[in-house]
Amino acid sequence: MASITIDDVTKRFGDSGNSVVAVDDISLEIKDGEFVVFVGPSGSGKSTLMRTVAGLETQSEGDIYIGDALVNQFGPRARDIAMVFQNYALYPNMTVQENMSFGLKMSTDLSKEEIEEQVTSAAEMMGIGNLLDNKPGELSGGQQQRVALGRAIVRDPNVFLMDEPLSNLDAKLRTTMRTEINRLQNDLDVTTLYVTHDQTEAMTMGDRLVVLNYGELQQVGTPLECFYRPANQFVAGFIGSPSMNFFEGHLEGGTLQADGFDFDLTGQMQSSVENQNEIVLGIRPEDITLHERANVNYEFEAVVDVVEPMGSISYVYLRPRTQESDKTFVVEADGKQPITEGEHINVKIPKEDVHLFDAISGETIHQRKLDSDTEVTLNEPR
C-alpha cells in the first residue's frame, strides 16, 4: 500500500502552437488506503489524470509520487499498480485462470503452485471460483468484470486504478458491483483511485471526491462536503440527482428579483453578498415544499409542467406562473401526494436551505445552514 502525491501536474496534447490542456496544474494528496473518486463530465480530464498516475501518459509538467518514490520516469510495471478498465481488457483466447495468472507470470518469480494458490484465493473472494476453466466469451458482463477485478487483486499492488469499470453493466448489476467494490476495498485496504462520470457512484463509493471540469480542479472533499458545501455553482449542479435548481436574479435592496418571483434575503445572506448585484439562487429539489392552497407562508405560485412518479417520491417539474420564459425547476414531492399536469400549486423555498452564487464567476458566496449533526458528518470520511 502507498500514498499518492500529485504535485502541480499539467498534461497537454498536441504541439506547443496548437496544444490542448487536458489536465491543468492539479495538486492532490491521497492517503494510504484511501478510496478517492475522480468525478466529472466527459472531457473533464479525469481519465487522463488517472492514466498519468498509471504511467500510461507522461505529464507535461509536475511530479507524481507513489509512496516516497518519484515515479515520473517509471513505466506502469515499475509503479506497482493494478488497473481495471471499462472494457475489462481480458484475453479472449485464455481461460479465467490464465487471465488472472498472466500478470503474476510476467512480473514475479512465483512458482506455478504459488500462482495457482493466489489465483484460486482471489477467484473465491470474487465468487468466480467455479469459472476458472471458462473463457471470457462464455461469461456474462458481471462475471467478466469480476474476473478483471480478480486479476487486479491477485497482484497485491500498492495502488488500484479503476477507470469507469461499471459503465458497461446494466443498472441493477451496477448497484451490486458498487457494493462488491466497496466491500473489497474495505477488506484489502488498498489505496484506490476510481474514475466515473456518474455522480451517484461517486457519492456512494468515495471517501473523498475530486471534482473536475475542463481539466481544472473544482473541489476536493468528502461526498457530503461536496453535496452540502459546494465550492461553486458547477459542483452544486453536478453533485446530486436531480441537480440543484438555479434561479438567476438581480439584487434590489434586500430582495432578489428572479424570473417569476421575488426572494427576500436574510441579514446573513445580505452580508455575504456585499456589493454583488447579479446573483444565482440555488436550492435542491428535496428542500422545496409545495402546498395546494394559498398560504401566506408560501412565496409564489407555479404551474405543474411534468410529473415523474418514482414510487415513494415523485419529481415534479414546474415553472413560476408569472415568468416569461419556459424554464422549469424540479421538486421532489411525496409520491402519495396527488399532483397533476397543468395544476397551479404554491411553492416555498426555505431560506435556511438556500445557496447563493456569484452570477459571473460561479463561486459560492452563501452556503445553506446545517445542523450540528450534519456538520460533524461532513468531516468524517467513511
Secondary structure as GFF3:
##gff-version 3
##sequence-region A 1 382
A	DSSP	beta_strand	4	13	.	.	.	ID=ss1
A	DSSP	beta_strand	20	30	.	.	.	ID=ss2
A	DSSP	beta_strand	35	39	.	.	.	ID=ss3
A	DSSP	alpha_helix	46	54	.	.	.	ID=ss4
A	DSSP	beta_strand	61	66	.	.	.	ID=ss5
A	DSSP	beta_strand	69	70	.	.	.	ID=ss6
A	DSSP	three_ten_helix	77	79	.	.	.	ID=ss7
A	DSSP	beta_strand	81	84	.	.	.	ID=ss8
A	DSSP	alpha_helix	96	107	.	.	.	ID=ss9
A	DSSP	alpha_helix	112	126	.	.	.	ID=ss10
A	DSSP	three_ten_helix	129	131	.	.	.	ID=ss11
A	DSSP	three_ten_helix	136	138	.	.	.	ID=ss12
A	DSSP	alpha_helix	141	154	.	.	.	ID=ss13
A	DSSP	beta_strand	159	163	.	.	.	ID=ss14
A	DSSP	alpha_helix	171	188	.	.	.	ID=ss15
A	DSSP	beta_strand	191	196	.	.	.	ID=ss16
A	DSSP	alpha_helix	199	205	.	.	.	ID=ss17
A	DSSP	beta_strand	208	213	.	.	.	ID=ss18
A	DSSP	beta_strand	216	221	.	.	.	ID=ss19
A	DSSP	alpha_helix	223	228	.	.	.	ID=ss20
A	DSSP	alpha_helix	233	238	.	.	.	ID=ss21
A	DSSP	beta_strand	245	252	.	.	.	ID=ss22
A	DSSP	beta_strand	255	258	.	.	.	ID=ss23
A	DSSP	beta_strand	261	264	.	.	.	ID=ss24
A	DSSP	alpha_helix	267	273	.	.	.	ID=ss25
A	DSSP	beta_strand	278	283	.	.	.	ID=ss26
A	DSSP	three_ten_helix	285	287	.	.	.	ID=ss27
A	DSSP	beta_strand	289	291	.	.	.	ID=ss28
A	DSSP	beta_strand	300	309	.	.	.	ID=ss29
A	DSSP	beta_strand	313	320	.	.	.	ID=ss30
A	DSSP	beta_strand	329	334	.	.	.	ID=ss31
A	DSSP	beta_strand	344	348	.	.	.	ID=ss32
A	DSSP	three_ten_helix	351	353	.	.	.	ID=ss33
A	DSSP	beta_strand	355	358	.	.	.	ID=ss34
A	DSSP	beta_strand	364	366	.	.	.	ID=ss35
A	DSSP	alpha_helix	372	378	.	.	.	ID=ss36
###
